[in-house]
Amino acid sequence: MPKRIGILTGGGDVPGLNSVIKGVVYRATEQGYDVTGIRRGWEGLTHVDLADPGSRARYIQTLTRENTRTIDRTGGTYLHSSRTNPVKMKSLPPLLKGREFPSKEVEKDGKKSIAYDVTSQVKQNLKDLNVDYLVAIGGDDTLSYAAHLNSSGVPVVAIPKTMDNDVRNTEYCIGFSTAITRAMDAITRQRSTVGSHERIGIFRVFGRDAGYTALYTAYVTSIRCGIPEHRFDLKKMIELLAADKRNNPSNYSLVILSEGAEWEGYEVVHYGAEDAYGHRKKMNVGEAFSDKVKEATGEETIVSDLTYDLRSGEADFMDKMVATAFAAMAFDSIVAGKTGLMTSIVKGCYEMSPIPDPKLGPRKVDVPNMYNTERYRPIYDKKLGLPIFLTKA
């Protein structure tokens, strides 16, 4: 009987996911493996009713060379995604109502709730689907459960993706290059508008805990930036931007802020309900910073939110290449019987690394070596001997 590989994508979409899916399918089917797509991330293994044809069609799809032939030509994920956490289910899916699962009381902001761990159901569904190996593609949150599932006996190989580039044990995550390319293009285009109106342009990008997207965009556009790893001095940042504007023949200046960036005396404001991993949405720090700039200088600003735009559309060359390579590596690891590992780039080379320990949290910018805390710019010198992505796993 042919071996069967399951594959899923979780968390936010990024360009390059479909190249991974296609790559795994093509390599696997060449070698006589079957591939089952789990749709909508971990939800596909917590909510599916395999006895119900409608539910099965919603969450399970056989993947072949024919139905994946062209998917790498578009962005997003062919398998869809969700932010489902099987170890912290706030409520049981209808199919599981009335059944006993491990649970614990969780308290957040003075409110108590129950969180259910339905890992036993996830494992049973994988068994019923005859899935021998699982390829999980995602960021910190998705891979935290992949690590848990692997430790509970399911052979898992992980593939890192996130435009934040903050997964541990790798220097690169799928989606990062396209995000920087899109941010660079957007800022280059908007220079004409900001310059025409002689304003201070403020750009906001994703980066809840790590500032790689803002920092690398600043690197290639030669502008200042604020990142979560370092609280900047508000007065100093505004003075620098005002000076940049005065010294610019076109009389404008630009700055890019991670969504998690803060200055001394300011903390990011959250709103809305928590997602499955305990995250809430953040108010636009760009708007808050804009108010401070106007108050201090009287200058007009333009605030541009680049967040979702940077992870939409087709992948660039780098993300397609890395995604295709990661797909092949994941399959080769399965064939070699090596699971509990993650595809990665270490010291600029492709490697298989351990799936990160979720207790360690996301990988952060190395501030002393990467971020100039006096000028609020990337550090441009001392790059000799560094890997191509200027950072170490």
C-alpha positions as CSV (number, residue, x, y, z in Angstrom):
1,M,0.0,0.0,0.0
2,P,1.5,3.4,-1.0
3,K,2.6,5.7,1.8
4,R,0.5,8.8,2.3
5,I,1.7,12.4,3.1
6,G,-0.7,14.9,4.6
7,I,0.0,18.6,4.0
8,L,-1.5,21.8,5.5
9,T,-1.0,25.5,5.7
10,G,-1.8,27.5,8.9
11,G,-1.8,31.1,10.0
12,G,-1.5,34.1,7.6
13,D,-1.0,33.5,3.9
14,V,2.2,34.5,2.2
15,P,3.4,34.2,-1.4
16,G,5.2,30.9,-2.0
17,L,2.9,28.6,-0.2
18,N,1.5,27.1,-3.4
19,S,5.0,26.4,-4.7
20,V,5.6,24.3,-1.5
21,I,2.3,22.4,-2.0
22,K,3.1,21.8,-5.7
23,G,6.7,20.8,-4.9
24,V,5.7,18.2,-2.3
25,V,3.0,16.8,-4.6
26,Y,5.2,16.5,-7.6
27,R,8.1,14.9,-5.7
28,A,5.9,12.6,-3.7
29,T,3.8,11.3,-6.6
30,E,6.9,10.7,-8.7
31,Q,8.0,8.3,-5.9
32,G,4.6,6.5,-5.6
33,Y,3.4,8.3,-2.5
34,D,-0.2,9.6,-2.2
35,V,-0.8,13.2,-0.9
36,T,-3.8,14.4,1.0
37,G,-4.4,18.1,1.4
38,I,-5.8,19.2,4.8
39,R,-7.8,22.3,4.1
40,R,-8.0,25.3,6.5
41,G,-5.0,24.5,8.6
42,W,-5.4,22.7,11.9
43,E,-9.1,23.3,11.7
44,G,-9.2,20.6,9.0
45,L,-8.2,18.1,11.6
46,T,-10.3,19.4,14.5
47,H,-13.6,20.1,12.8
48,V,-13.8,17.4,10.0
49,D,-16.5,14.7,10.2
50,L,-15.0,12.1,8.0
51,A,-18.4,10.2,7.8
52,D,-20.1,13.3,6.4
53,P,-19.4,13.8,2.6
54,G,-20.0,17.5,2.9
55,S,-17.6,18.0,5.8
56,R,-15.0,15.7,4.1
57,A,-15.2,17.8,0.9
58,R,-14.8,21.0,3.0
59,Y,-11.7,19.8,4.8
60,I,-10.0,17.0,2.8
61,Q,-8.7,17.0,-0.8
62,T,-6.6,14.5,-2.6
63,L,-3.8,16.4,-4.3
64,T,-2.4,15.3,-7.7
65,R,-0.1,16.6,-10.3
66,E,-3.2,17.6,-12.3
67,N,-4.9,19.7,-9.7
68,T,-1.7,21.4,-8.5
69,R,-0.1,22.0,-11.9
70,T,-0.8,25.7,-12.0
71,I,-1.2,26.7,-8.4
72,D,2.3,28.1,-8.1
73,R,1.3,30.9,-10.5
74,T,-0.8,32.6,-7.8
75,G,-0.3,33.8,-4.3
76,G,-2.2,32.8,-1.1
77,T,-2.7,29.1,-0.3
78,Y,-4.6,26.6,-2.4
79,L,-5.5,24.7,0.7
80,H,-6.8,27.8,2.6
81,S,-5.8,28.6,6.2
82,S,-7.1,29.3,9.7
83,R,-5.7,30.3,13.1
84,T,-6.8,27.1,14.9
85,N,-5.0,25.8,18.0
86,P,-6.0,22.2,18.8
87,V,-4.5,22.4,22.3
88,K,-6.4,25.6,23.2
89,M,-9.9,25.2,21.8
90,K,-12.2,27.8,23.4
91,S,-15.2,25.6,22.5
92,L,-15.6,22.1,21.0
93,P,-16.7,21.7,17.4
94,P,-20.3,20.4,17.0
95,L,-19.0,16.9,16.2
96,L,-17.1,16.7,19.5
97,K,-19.7,18.2,21.8
98,G,-20.3,16.1,24.8
99,R,-17.1,14.2,24.5
100,E,-14.3,14.3,27.2
101,F,-11.0,16.0,26.3
102,P,-8.2,17.3,28.6
103,S,-9.0,20.8,29.6
104,K,-7.6,23.6,31.7
105,E,-8.9,26.9,33.1
106,V,-7.3,29.9,31.5
107,E,-7.4,33.4,33.0
108,K,-6.7,36.5,30.9
109,D,-7.4,40.1,31.9
110,G,-9.4,38.8,34.9
111,K,-11.7,36.6,32.7
112,K,-11.7,32.8,33.1
113,S,-12.4,30.4,30.3
114,I,-11.8,26.7,29.5
115,A,-9.3,25.6,26.9
116,Y,-9.7,22.1,25.4
117,D,-6.9,19.9,24.0
118,V,-8.3,17.8,21.1
119,T,-5.0,16.3,20.0
120,S,-6.4,12.8,20.4
121,Q,-9.1,13.7,17.8
122,V,-6.4,15.2,15.5
123,K,-4.4,11.9,15.7
124,Q,-7.5,9.8,15.2
125,N,-8.4,11.8,12.0
126,L,-4.9,11.4,10.7
127,K,-5.1,7.7,11.4
128,D,-8.5,7.4,9.7
129,L,-7.1,9.3,6.7
130,N,-4.2,6.8,6.5
131,V,-1.8,9.7,6.7
132,D,1.7,8.3,7.5
133,Y,3.5,11.7,7.6
134,L,2.4,15.3,7.9
135,V,4.0,18.3,6.4
136,A,3.0,21.5,8.3
137,I,3.7,24.9,6.7
138,G,3.4,27.9,9.0
139,G,4.9,30.4,11.3
140,D,5.6,30.3,15.0
141,D,2.0,29.5,16.0
142,T,1.3,26.8,13.5
143,L,4.7,25.2,14.1
144,S,4.3,25.3,17.9
145,Y,1.4,22.8,17.5
146,A,3.4,20.9,14.9
147,A,6.1,20.4,17.5
148,H,3.5,19.2,20.0
149,L,2.0,16.8,17.6
150,N,5.3,15.4,16.6
151,S,6.2,14.8,20.3
152,S,2.9,13.0,20.7
153,G,3.9,10.4,18.1
154,V,2.8,11.8,14.7
155,P,5.8,12.0,12.3
156,V,5.9,15.7,11.3
157,V,8.2,17.7,9.0
158,A,7.8,21.5,9.2
159,I,8.3,24.3,6.7
160,P,8.7,27.9,8.0
161,K,6.7,30.7,6.4
162,T,6.1,34.2,7.6
163,M,6.7,37.6,6.1
164,D,8.0,38.6,9.6
165,N,10.9,36.2,9.1
166,D,10.9,35.5,12.9
167,V,10.9,31.7,13.1
168,R,13.8,30.3,15.1
169,N,16.4,27.9,13.7
170,T,16.3,29.4,10.3
171,E,17.6,32.6,8.7
172,Y,14.8,32.7,6.1
173,C,11.1,32.0,6.0
174,I,8.9,31.8,2.9
175,G,7.2,35.1,2.2
176,F,9.9,37.4,3.5
177,S,11.5,38.4,0.2
178,T,8.2,39.1,-1.5
179,A,7.1,41.3,1.4
180,I,10.3,43.4,1.3
181,T,10.1,43.7,-2.5
182,R,6.5,44.9,-2.3
183,A,7.3,47.3,0.6
184,M,10.2,48.7,-1.4
185,D,8.0,49.2,-4.5
186,A,5.2,50.8,-2.5
187,I,7.6,53.3,-0.8
188,T,9.3,54.1,-4.0
189,R,5.9,54.9,-5.7
190,Q,4.7,56.9,-2.7
191,R,7.7,59.1,-2.6
192,S,6.1,61.1,-5.5
193,T,3.0,61.8,-3.5
194,V,4.7,62.5,-0.2
195,G,7.2,64.7,-2.0
196,S,4.6,66.5,-4.0
197,H,2.8,67.5,-0.8
198,E,6.1,68.1,1.1
199,R,5.1,66.0,4.1
200,I,6.5,63.3,6.4
201,G,5.5,59.9,5.2
202,I,4.9,57.2,7.8
203,F,4.6,53.5,6.7
204,R,3.4,50.7,8.9
205,V,4.2,47.0,8.2
206,F,3.6,43.8,10.0
207,G,6.0,42.7,12.8
208,R,4.2,42.0,16.1
209,D,7.3,40.9,18.0
210,A,10.2,41.2,15.5
211,G,11.3,44.0,13.3
212,Y,12.8,42.2,10.3
213,T,10.3,43.5,7.8
214,A,10.7,47.1,8.8
215,L,14.4,46.9,9.2
216,Y,15.1,45.2,5.9
217,T,12.7,47.5,4.0
218,A,14.6,50.5,5.6
219,Y,17.8,48.9,4.5
220,V,16.9,48.8,0.8
221,T,15.0,52.2,0.8
222,S,17.5,54.2,2.9
223,I,15.0,55.5,5.4
224,R,14.6,55.4,9.2
225,C,12.6,52.7,11.0
226,G,11.2,51.7,14.4
227,I,11.2,48.1,15.5
228,P,9.7,46.2,18.5
229,E,13.1,45.2,19.9
230,H,14.1,48.8,20.8
231,R,11.9,51.6,22.2
232,F,13.0,54.8,20.4
233,D,13.1,58.3,21.8
234,L,10.1,60.1,20.4
235,K,11.6,63.6,20.5
236,K,14.8,62.4,18.8
237,M,13.0,60.5,16.1
238,I,10.8,63.5,15.3
239,E,13.8,65.8,15.2
240,L,15.7,63.4,12.9
241,L,12.7,63.2,10.5
242,A,12.3,67.0,10.6
243,A,16.0,67.4,9.7
244,D,15.7,64.8,6.9
245,K,12.9,66.9,5.5
246,R,14.7,70.2,5.7
247,N,17.8,68.7,4.1
248,N,15.9,67.0,1.3
249,P,15.7,69.1,-1.9
250,S,12.1,67.8,-2.4
251,N,11.3,68.7,1.3
252,Y,9.9,65.4,2.6
253,S,11.1,62.5,4.8
254,L,10.0,58.9,5.4
255,V,10.0,56.4,8.3
256,I,8.7,52.8,8.5
257,L,7.3,51.3,11.7
258,S,6.7,47.7,12.7
259,E,3.2,47.2,14.0
260,G,4.8,46.4,17.4
261,A,7.1,49.4,17.4
262,E,6.9,51.6,20.6
263,W,8.6,54.7,21.9
264,E,9.4,55.6,25.4
265,G,6.1,56.4,27.1
266,Y,4.0,54.6,24.5
267,E,2.7,51.1,24.4
268,V,0.9,49.5,21.5
269,V,-2.9,49.5,22.0
270,H,-4.7,46.2,21.4
271,Y,-8.3,45.7,20.3
272,G,-10.7,42.9,19.5
273,A,-10.9,39.3,20.7
274,E,-7.9,37.1,21.0
275,D,-7.2,34.6,18.3
276,A,-6.5,30.9,18.9
277,Y,-2.9,31.7,20.0
278,G,-3.7,34.6,22.3
279,H,-3.0,37.4,19.9
280,R,-5.1,40.5,19.6
281,K,-5.0,43.1,16.8
282,K,-2.9,46.2,17.3
283,M,-4.1,49.7,16.7
284,N,-2.1,51.5,14.0
285,V,1.1,52.8,15.5
286,G,1.6,54.9,12.4
287,E,-1.5,57.0,13.2
288,A,-0.4,57.4,16.8
289,F,3.0,58.5,15.7
290,S,1.5,60.8,13.2
291,D,-0.4,62.7,15.9
292,K,2.9,63.2,17.8
293,V,4.7,64.5,14.7
294,K,2.0,67.0,14.0
295,E,1.8,68.1,17.6
296,A,5.6,68.6,17.9
297,T,6.3,70.1,14.5
298,G,3.1,71.3,12.9
299,E,4.1,69.3,9.8
300,E,1.5,67.4,7.8
301,T,1.9,63.7,7.5
302,I,0.8,60.8,5.2
303,V,0.2,57.5,6.9
304,S,0.2,54.4,4.8
305,D,-0.6,50.9,6.1
306,L,1.3,48.4,4.0
307,T,0.5,45.3,6.1
308,Y,-1.8,43.0,4.1
309,D,-0.7,44.2,0.7
310,L,2.8,42.9,1.3
311,R,1.7,39.3,1.7
312,S,-0.7,39.2,-1.3
313,G,-0.2,38.2,-4.9
314,E,2.4,36.1,-6.6
315,A,5.7,35.2,-5.0
316,D,9.0,36.7,-6.3
317,F,11.9,34.7,-7.5
318,M,13.5,34.2,-4.1
319,D,10.3,32.9,-2.5
320,K,9.5,30.6,-5.3
321,M,13.0,29.2,-5.3
322,V,13.2,28.7,-1.5
323,A,9.7,27.3,-1.4
324,T,10.5,24.7,-4.1
325,A,13.7,23.8,-2.4
326,F,12.0,23.5,1.0
327,A,9.4,21.2,-0.5
328,A,12.0,18.9,-1.9
329,M,13.9,18.9,1.4
330,A,10.8,18.0,3.3
331,F,10.0,15.1,1.1
332,D,13.6,13.8,1.1
333,S,13.6,14.0,4.9
334,I,10.4,11.9,5.0
335,V,11.9,9.3,2.6
336,A,15.0,9.2,4.9
337,G,12.8,8.6,7.9
338,K,13.9,11.8,9.6
339,T,10.9,13.6,11.1
340,G,10.5,16.2,13.9
341,L,12.6,18.5,11.7
342,M,12.1,21.8,9.9
343,T,13.5,22.9,6.6
344,S,15.8,25.9,7.1
345,I,18.6,28.0,5.9
346,V,21.6,28.2,8.3
347,K,24.7,30.2,7.6
348,G,23.3,30.7,4.1
349,C,23.0,27.0,3.4
350,Y,19.9,24.7,3.2
351,E,19.7,22.4,6.3
352,M,17.2,20.4,8.3
353,S,16.9,21.8,11.8
354,P,14.8,20.9,14.8
355,I,11.3,22.3,14.9
356,P,11.7,25.3,17.2
357,D,10.8,25.0,20.9
358,P,7.6,27.1,21.2
359,K,8.5,28.2,24.7
360,L,11.4,30.3,23.3
361,G,9.0,32.5,21.3
362,P,9.9,34.3,18.0
363,R,13.4,35.1,16.8
364,K,14.3,38.7,17.4
365,V,16.5,41.3,15.6
366,D,20.0,41.3,17.0
367,V,19.9,45.0,17.9
368,P,23.6,45.6,18.7
369,N,24.7,44.2,15.3
370,M,21.8,45.1,13.1
371,Y,20.1,48.3,14.3
372,N,21.7,51.7,14.9
373,T,19.9,53.0,18.0
374,E,21.3,56.5,17.6
375,R,20.2,57.0,14.0
376,Y,17.2,54.6,13.9
377,R,18.6,53.0,10.8
378,P,19.9,49.6,9.9
379,I,23.7,49.1,10.5
380,Y,25.2,49.0,7.0
381,D,28.8,48.1,7.8
382,K,30.5,45.0,9.1
383,K,28.8,42.6,6.7
384,L,31.9,40.6,5.7
385,G,31.4,36.9,6.4
386,L,27.7,37.1,7.1
387,P,25.2,34.9,5.2
388,I,23.3,36.5,2.4
389,F,20.3,37.4,4.6
390,L,22.6,39.2,7.1
391,T,21.4,37.3,10.1
392,K,22.1,34.1,11.8
393,A,19.6,31.3,12.8
